[in-house]
């Protein structure tokens, strides 16, 4: 935890202008009119903007940011909404917003209008307010009005209380809020019950309800794609203002059908009426079960290889459609055939007219976790031995993995003479085997002088690869930039037989089960291959229309 150094220009006028700017942005985001409080604004001893009133620090603390980080260091919030009761300083709210999930909102419950104005001056919450991640309310009347204004807001699942907020006043406002939350929860249950009692198709519009999470996640952005490709009323379950179950069900019930990504009726039956069609677009290897009482439901698979899984899950063949995604693997096959490449060849020389363009790179896009053994592993010497053996082997020789991570782990356990049924296999596979394999593949390509670009967090910590690290990919623009400079993308996702890497519009280099020579050959071929052809426009929309009849 590092204190923020106050700017050199920390004059009274500069401090006032900063507070004024915060206040203006926050009140504009809240769409309300308030007066900027008359305070002596200054920087606290930790560099955070605060103020003094009558000679005393706001909240009684000269290091509000540092104190908030200490008080909230173990914060864990469940659900889409929490209630922060009676914080004593704006930076407690700021730290809380930073530490909760991006799809989680925070109701900041206060009992004093003046304190709210002070908070809005000392920190910039405008982006969080705009995104529905921060709500500042004073008293029970405003709290009730908040839920009337946003009928899609769920009831908070927990209170957050900082240690500085103590005393009878805090206890009293939490008891009052709890009573109000219980009342609102009953109202939402009644709304949901009314939806499921009134299943009348004639009252629905012909538009679709599109249930699509819109936050960007690396290699998991199908919700945004669905919302972009399918016209309809978009419901973003990661926006707290739209995530109440009753609200989702109400919006869906008024539309022709519900369309979702990677979730179907078997997962969330409460979200749709029994007689309403639900079409699920499946972009992952997991296929939800078919609900026999809803024969009008449908499944759109991103890859035909998922069809057997869907049939085993009970889906009738006529209720399954395929929306093929672009794949670059055919480019590699054609290139190999054109120059007669074989796994046994020692070197591959590209023709002069097929030299890689200067800006082209082979992209490996993955967030790397810290490969140090976690506490759950360090506590057991045999587990730690296995962990360290896997890390050393795969980071230097990734082809030892083979084609399946689970079987590789079995082989290592047998080799080490360990038969421990309690070993946390998912932890070893996801936190160790996959990233260690990715590091090994990257090192292999670098050793063979293949131009690479390593996108994602953590690559700057890996010995020998730091100069190829391009930094984290946390936005769609950054992801698109990474792809735009890539001639091909490496598939190191050996635990995911169907992965979005094969829909990114670039030639894909498969690595699971491949020899080192084949990986290097394919990477060199890919530098000259043309991008894969895009699927026909409207493929997904056409598949959905077909299932809806």
C-alpha positions in Angstrom: 0.0 0.0 0.0 1.6 3.3 -1.1 0.6 6.8 -0.1 -0.2 9.2 -2.9 2.2 12.1 -3.1 0.5 15.5 -3.1 1.1 17.5 -6.3 3.7 20.2 -6.2 1.0 22.8 -7.0 -1.1 22.0 -3.9 -2.1 25.6 -3.4 -5.5 26.5 -1.8 -6.8 27.5 -5.2 -5.7 24.3 -6.8 -7.2 22.2 -4.0 -10.5 24.1 -4.3 -10.6 23.7 -8.1 -10.0 19.9 -7.7 -12.8 19.6 -5.2 -15.1 21.8 -7.4 -14.4 19.6 -10.4 -15.1 16.4 -8.4 -18.3 17.9 -7.1 -19.5 19.0 -10.5 -18.8 15.6 -12.2 -20.5 13.7 -9.3 -23.6 15.8 -9.1 -24.0 15.8 -12.9 -23.8 12.0 -12.9 -26.4 11.9 -10.1 -28.5 14.5 -12.0 -29.1 16.5 -8.9 -28.3 20.1 -7.7 -26.3 20.6 -4.5 -24.1 23.3 -3.1 -20.3 22.8 -2.8 -19.5 22.7 0.9 -17.5 25.5 2.4 -14.4 23.6 3.6 -10.7 24.1 3.8 -9.6 21.6 1.3 -6.2 20.1 1.6 -4.2 16.9 1.1 -4.0 14.4 3.9 -0.8 13.0 5.1 -1.2 10.1 2.7 -1.7 12.4 -0.3 -5.5 12.0 -0.7 -7.8 15.0 -1.1 -9.6 15.8 2.1 -10.5 18.9 4.2 -10.8 20.4 7.6 -13.9 21.7 9.3 -13.4 23.9 12.3 -9.8 22.9 12.4 -10.6 19.1 12.5 -9.9 16.6 9.8 -13.0 15.2 8.0 -13.8 11.8 9.5 -11.3 12.5 12.2 -8.5 11.0 10.1 -5.5 12.7 8.5 -4.7 9.6 6.3 -8.2 8.7 5.0 -7.0 6.7 2.0 -4.5 4.6 3.9 -6.9 4.0 6.7 -9.6 2.9 4.3 -7.3 0.4 2.6 -6.4 -1.1 6.0 -10.0 -1.3 7.1 -11.2 -2.9 3.8 -8.2 -5.1 3.0 -10.2 -8.3 3.4 -13.4 -7.0 1.8 -15.5 -9.7 0.0 -18.9 -8.8 -1.4 -21.5 -11.3 -2.5 -24.2 -10.6 -5.1 -24.8 -7.7 -7.3 -25.4 -5.0 -4.7 -24.1 -4.2 -1.2 -24.9 -1.5 1.3 -22.1 0.6 2.8 -23.5 1.9 6.0 -22.4 5.3 7.5 -18.9 5.6 6.1 -17.0 8.5 7.6 -15.0 9.6 4.6 -15.2 9.6 0.8 -12.1 7.5 0.5 -13.7 4.6 2.3 -16.3 4.6 -0.5 -13.6 5.0 -3.2 -11.6 2.0 -1.9 -14.7 -0.1 -1.5 -15.8 0.6 -5.1 -12.3 -0.3 -6.4 -12.3 -3.6 -4.5 -15.7 -5.0 -5.4 -16.3 -6.7 -8.7 -17.1 -4.5 -11.7 -20.6 -6.0 -11.9 -21.4 -5.1 -8.3 -23.0 -1.9 -7.1 -22.7 -0.1 -3.7 -25.4 1.8 -2.0 -23.7 4.4 0.2 -26.2 5.0 3.1 -25.8 8.2 5.0 -27.9 10.1 7.5 -26.6 13.6 6.7 -26.9 15.8 3.6 -23.8 17.8 4.4 -21.6 14.6 4.7 -22.8 13.5 1.3 -21.8 16.8 -0.2 -18.3 16.5 1.4 -17.9 13.0 0.0 -18.8 14.2 -3.5 -16.1 16.9 -3.3 -13.3 14.8 -2.0 -13.3 12.1 -4.7 -14.4 11.5 -8.3 -17.2 8.9 -8.4 -18.8 10.0 -11.7 -17.8 6.9 -13.7 -19.0 4.6 -10.9 -22.3 6.5 -10.6 -22.8 6.4 -14.4 -22.2 2.7 -14.4 -24.6 2.0 -11.6 -21.9 1.0 -9.2 -22.3 3.8 -6.7 -25.5 5.3 -5.2 -25.4 8.0 -2.5 -28.6 8.2 -0.5 -29.5 10.0 2.7 -32.1 8.4 4.9 -34.9 5.9 4.4 -37.0 8.1 2.1 -34.2 8.4 -0.5 -33.4 4.7 -0.1 -37.0 3.8 -1.0 -37.0 6.3 -3.9 -33.8 4.7 -5.2 -35.6 1.4 -5.7 -38.6 3.1 -7.3 -36.3 4.9 -9.7 -34.4 1.7 -10.6 -36.9 -1.2 -10.5 -34.2 -3.6 -11.8 -32.0 -3.0 -8.7 -31.7 -6.1 -6.6 -31.9 -6.1 -2.8 -28.5 -5.9 -1.2 -27.2 -9.2 0.0 -24.9 -7.7 2.7 -23.9 -4.7 4.6 -20.4 -3.3 4.6 -19.4 -1.5 7.8 -16.1 0.1 8.3 -14.6 0.1 11.8 -14.8 3.9 12.0 -18.6 3.7 11.6 -19.7 2.8 15.1 -22.3 3.8 17.6 -26.0 3.8 18.0 -26.7 6.0 14.9 -25.1 3.4 12.6 -26.9 0.6 14.3 -30.2 2.4 14.0 -29.9 3.2 10.3 -28.8 -0.4 9.5 -31.9 -1.8 11.3 -34.1 0.6 9.4 -32.5 -0.3 6.1 -32.8 -4.0 6.8 -36.5 -3.6 7.4 -36.9 -1.7 4.1 -34.8 -4.3 2.2 -37.1 -7.0 3.5 -40.1 -5.1 2.3 -38.6 -4.5 -1.1 -37.6 -8.2 -1.4 -41.2 -9.2 -0.8 -42.4 -6.8 -3.4 -39.9 -8.2 -5.9 -41.1 -11.8 -5.2 -44.7 -10.7 -5.8 -43.6 -9.1 -9.2 -41.9 -12.4 -10.2 -45.0 -14.4 -9.2 -47.2 -12.2 -11.3 -44.9 -12.7 -14.3 -45.2 -16.5 -14.1 -48.9 -16.4 -13.6 -49.6 -14.3 -16.7 -48.1 -16.4 -19.5 -50.0 -14.9 -22.5 -48.1 -15.0 -25.8 -50.6 -12.7 -27.4 -49.4 -9.8 -25.1 -45.8 -10.1 -26.2 -44.1 -7.8 -28.7 -42.2 -9.3 -31.7 -38.9 -8.0 -30.4 -36.4 -10.2 -28.6 -35.1 -9.9 -25.1 -31.3 -10.3 -25.3 -29.7 -11.3 -21.9 -26.1 -10.4 -22.5 -23.4 -9.6 -19.9 -21.5 -6.6 -21.4 -18.4 -6.3 -19.3 -15.2 -7.0 -21.2 -13.4 -10.1 -20.1 -10.4 -11.5 -21.9 -11.5 -14.3 -24.2 -15.0 -14.2 -22.7 -16.8 -11.4 -24.5 -19.6 -13.3 -26.1 -22.3 -11.2 -24.4 -21.1 -8.1 -26.2 -21.0 -10.0 -29.5 -24.6 -11.3 -28.9 -25.9 -7.8 -28.1 -24.1 -6.4 -31.2 -25.4 -9.0 -33.6 -29.0 -9.6 -32.4 -31.5 -6.7 -32.5 -33.7 -6.5 -29.4 -34.0 -5.2 -25.9 -30.7 -5.8 -24.2 -30.6 -6.8 -20.5 -27.2 -6.5 -19.0 -27.2 -8.8 -15.8 -23.8 -7.2 -14.8 -25.4 -3.8 -14.5 -26.8 -3.7 -10.9 -29.7 -1.5 -12.2 -30.9 -4.4 -14.4 -30.0 -7.5 -12.4 -33.0 -8.1 -10.2 -34.6 -11.4 -11.1 -38.1 -9.9 -11.2 -37.0 -7.1 -13.6 -35.3 -9.6 -16.0 -38.4 -11.8 -16.0 -40.7 -8.8 -16.6 -38.7 -7.5 -19.5 -38.4 -11.0 -21.1 -42.1 -11.7 -20.6 -43.0 -8.7 -22.7 -40.9 -10.0 -25.7 -41.3 -12.7 -28.3 -38.4 -14.8 -26.9 -35.4 -14.6 -24.6 -32.0 -15.0 -26.1 -29.0 -15.6 -23.9 -25.3 -16.6 -24.1 -24.1 -19.7 -22.3 -27.1 -19.9 -20.0 -30.4 -21.7 -20.6 -33.6 -22.5 -18.8 -32.1 -25.4 -16.9 -29.7 -22.9 -15.3 -32.2 -20.0 -14.5 -35.8 -21.2 -14.9 -37.1 -18.2 -13.0 -36.1 -15.8 -15.7 -38.6 -16.8 -18.3 -42.2 -17.9 -18.5 -42.8 -21.6 -19.1 -44.5 -21.1 -22.5 -42.0 -18.6 -23.8 -39.2 -19.7 -26.2 -35.7 -19.4 -24.9 -32.8 -19.6 -27.3 -29.3 -20.1 -25.8 -26.2 -19.3 -27.8 -23.5 -21.7 -26.5 -19.9 -20.5 -26.9 -18.2 -22.7 -24.3 -17.8 -26.5 -23.9 -20.5 -26.7 -21.3 -24.0 -27.3 -22.7 -27.0 -26.8 -20.4 -29.6 -29.6 -20.1 -32.8 -29.5 -22.1 -36.0 -28.9 -20.1 -38.6 -31.2 -21.5 -41.5 -29.1 -20.4 -40.3 -26.3 -22.6 -40.1 -27.9 -26.1 -40.0 -24.5 -27.8 -36.5 -23.7 -26.5 -33.6 -23.9 -28.8 -29.8 -24.1 -28.8 -27.4 -22.4 -31.2 -23.9 -24.0 -31.0 -20.8 -22.1 -32.0 -19.2 -25.3 -33.2 -20.6 -28.5 -34.6 -18.2 -30.5 -32.3 -20.6 -29.6 -29.5 -23.5 -31.4 -31.1 -22.9 -34.8 -29.4 -22.7 -33.0 -26.0 -26.0 -31.3 -26.7 -27.7 -34.5 -27.7 -26.5 -36.2 -24.5 -27.9 -33.2 -22.6 -31.3 -34.1 -23.9 -31.7 -31.6 -26.7 -33.8 -32.8 -29.7 -31.8 -32.6 -32.9 -34.4 -30.4 -34.5 -33.9 -27.8 -31.6 -30.2 -27.5 -32.3 -28.7 -25.1 -34.8 -25.1 -24.3 -35.7 -23.7 -20.8 -36.2 -20.2 -21.5 -37.5 -17.4 -19.2 -36.5 -14.3 -18.4 -38.5 -11.3 -20.7 -38.1 -7.8 -20.2 -39.4 -6.6 -23.8 -39.1 -7.4 -24.5 -42.8 -4.9 -21.9 -43.8 -2.1 -23.9 -42.1 -3.1 -27.1 -43.7 -3.0 -25.6 -47.2 0.3 -23.9 -46.5 1.9 -27.2 -45.3 0.6 -29.0 -48.4 1.9 -26.2 -50.7 5.5 -26.5 -49.6 5.5 -30.2 -48.6 6.2 -29.5 -44.9 6.6 -32.6 -42.7 7.1 -33.0 -38.9 10.4 -34.7 -39.7 11.9 -31.7 -41.5 14.7 -30.1 -39.6 14.2 -26.5 -40.8 11.7 -24.6 -42.9 12.8 -21.8 -45.2 10.1 -19.5 -46.4 10.2 -18.3 -50.0 11.5 -14.7 -50.4 8.0 -13.4 -51.3 6.6 -15.0 -48.1 8.8 -13.2 -45.6 6.8 -11.9 -42.6 5.8 -8.3 -42.7 7.6 -6.2 -40.2 4.5 -5.4 -38.1 3.3 -9.0 -38.1 3.7 -11.0 -34.9 2.5 -14.3 -33.5 0.3 -13.2 -30.6 -0.2 -15.1 -27.4 -3.0 -13.5 -25.4 -3.4 -14.7 -21.9 -3.3 -13.3 -18.3 -0.6 -15.1 -16.4 -1.1 -15.8 -12.6 1.7 -15.9 -10.2 3.1 -19.4 -10.5 4.4 -19.4 -6.9 2.7 -22.2 -5.0 -0.4 -20.9 -3.2 -0.8 -21.4 0.6 -3.2 -24.3 0.0 -0.3 -26.1 -1.8 2.6 -24.9 0.4 1.1 -26.5 3.5 1.7 -30.0 2.0 5.2 -30.9 1.1 4.2 -33.6 -1.5 1.8 -31.2 -3.2 4.5 -28.5 -3.3 7.0 -31.1 -4.8 4.5 -31.8 -7.6 3.8 -28.1 -8.2 7.5 -27.2 -8.5 8.2 -30.2 -10.8 5.4 -29.3 -13.2 6.4 -25.6 -13.3 10.0 -26.5 -14.1 9.1 -29.1 -16.7 6.4 -27.3 -18.7 8.0 -23.8 -18.7 11.1 -25.4 -20.4 9.5 -28.2 -22.4 5.8 -27.6 -23.1 5.4 -30.7 -25.4 5.7 -32.9 -22.3 2.1 -31.9 -21.6 0.6 -33.9 -24.5 -3.0 -33.2 -25.5 -4.8 -33.4 -22.1 -3.9 -31.5 -19.0 -5.7 -34.0 -16.7 -3.7 -37.0 -18.1 -0.5 -35.0 -17.8 -1.2 -34.4 -14.1 -1.8 -38.1 -13.6 1.5 -38.9 -15.2 3.4 -36.5 -13.0 1.7 -37.9 -9.8 2.6 -41.4 -10.8 6.2 -40.3 -11.6 6.5 -38.7 -8.2 5.0 -41.7 -6.4 2.0 -39.7 -5.1 -1.5 -41.0 -4.9 -3.4 -38.3 -3.0 -7.1 -38.2 -3.7 -7.4 -34.9 -1.9 -5.0 -33.1 -4.2 -6.9 -30.0 -5.6 -6.7 -30.9 -9.3 -8.6 -27.9 -10.7 -6.2 -25.6 -8.9 -3.2 -27.4 -10.3 -4.6 -27.4 -13.8 -5.9 -23.8 -14.1 -3.4 -22.0 -11.9 -0.3 -24.0 -12.9 -0.4 -26.3 -15.8 -2.1 -24.0 -18.3 0.0 -20.9 -17.6 3.2 -22.9 -17.3 2.5 -24.5 -20.7 1.9 -21.1 -22.2 5.2 -19.8 -20.9 6.9 -22.9 -22.4 5.3 -22.3 -25.7 6.3 -18.7 -25.7 9.9 -19.6 -24.8 10.0 -22.2 -27.6 8.9 -19.6 -30.2 11.4 -17.0 -28.9 14.2 -19.6 -29.1 13.4 -20.3 -32.7 13.4 -16.6 -33.5 9.7 -16.5 -34.3 8.4 -12.9 -33.8 6.0 -12.9 -30.9 3.9 -10.5 -28.9 2.8 -11.5 -25.4 -0.4 -9.7 -24.4 -1.9 -9.9 -21.0 -0.9 -9.4 -17.4 2.1 -11.2 -15.9 4.4 -11.6 -18.9 6.7 -8.9 -17.7 7.6 -11.1 -14.7 8.8 -14.1 -16.8 12.5 -14.4 -17.2 13.6 -14.2 -20.9 10.2 -12.9 -22.1 9.9 -9.4 -20.6 11.0 -7.7 -23.9 8.1 -9.3 -25.7 5.5 -8.4 -23.1 2.9 -5.9 -24.4 1.0 -5.3 -21.2 -2.5 -6.1 -19.8 -5.5 -6.4 -22.1 -8.4 -4.9 -20.1 -10.5 -3.2 -22.8 -12.0 -4.2 -26.1 -9.9 -1.6 -27.9 -6.7 -3.1 -26.4 -7.9 -6.6 -27.4 -8.6 -5.4 -31.0 -5.3 -3.7 -31.1 -3.5 -6.9 -30.1 -5.3 -8.8 -32.8 -4.8 -6.1 -35.5 -1.0 -6.6 -35.3 -1.2 -10.4 -35.2 -0.7 -12.6 -38.2 -1.9 -15.5 -36.0 -2.9 -16.3 -32.5 -1.6 -19.2 -30.4 -4.1 -21.5 -28.8 -2.6 -22.6 -25.4 -6.0 -23.3 -23.9 -5.6 -27.0 -23.6 -8.4 -27.4 -21.1 -11.0 -25.9 -23.4 -11.8 -28.0 -26.5 -14.0 -25.1 -27.8 -12.5 -21.8 -27.1 -13.1 -18.2 -28.4 -9.6 -18.1 -29.7 -11.0 -19.9 -32.8 -13.5 -17.1 -33.5 -11.1 -14.1 -33.4 -10.7 -13.9 -37.2 -7.0 -14.8 -37.2 -5.1 -17.9 -38.1 -4.9 -20.1 -35.0 -1.9 -22.2 -34.0 -2.9 -25.3 -32.1 -0.3 -26.4 -29.5 -1.9 -29.1 -27.4 -0.5 -32.5 -28.4 1.8 -30.9 -31.1 5.5 -31.5 -31.4 7.9 -28.6 -30.9 8.7 -28.6 -34.6 5.1 -28.6 -35.6 4.4 -25.6 -33.4 7.3 -23.7 -34.9 6.4 -24.7 -38.4 2.8 -23.6 -38.0 3.9 -20.3 -36.5 6.2 -19.6 -39.5 3.5 -20.6 -42.0 1.0 -18.4 -40.2 3.1 -15.3 -40.8 2.4 -15.6 -44.5 -1.2 -17.0 -44.4 -4.2 -14.9 -45.3 -6.7 -14.2 -42.6 -9.5 -16.8 -42.4 -12.7 -15.9 -44.2 -15.4 -14.5 -42.0 -18.7 -16.5 -41.7 -21.6 -15.3 -43.7 -23.2 -12.2 -42.3 -26.2 -12.9 -40.2 -25.4 -16.5 -39.4 -26.3 -16.3 -35.7 -29.4 -14.2 -36.4 -30.6 -16.7 -39.1 -30.0 -19.6 -36.7 -32.1 -18.0 -34.0 -34.9 -17.1 -36.5 -35.0 -20.7 -37.8 -35.4 -22.0 -34.2 -38.2 -19.5 -33.5 -40.0 -20.5 -36.7 
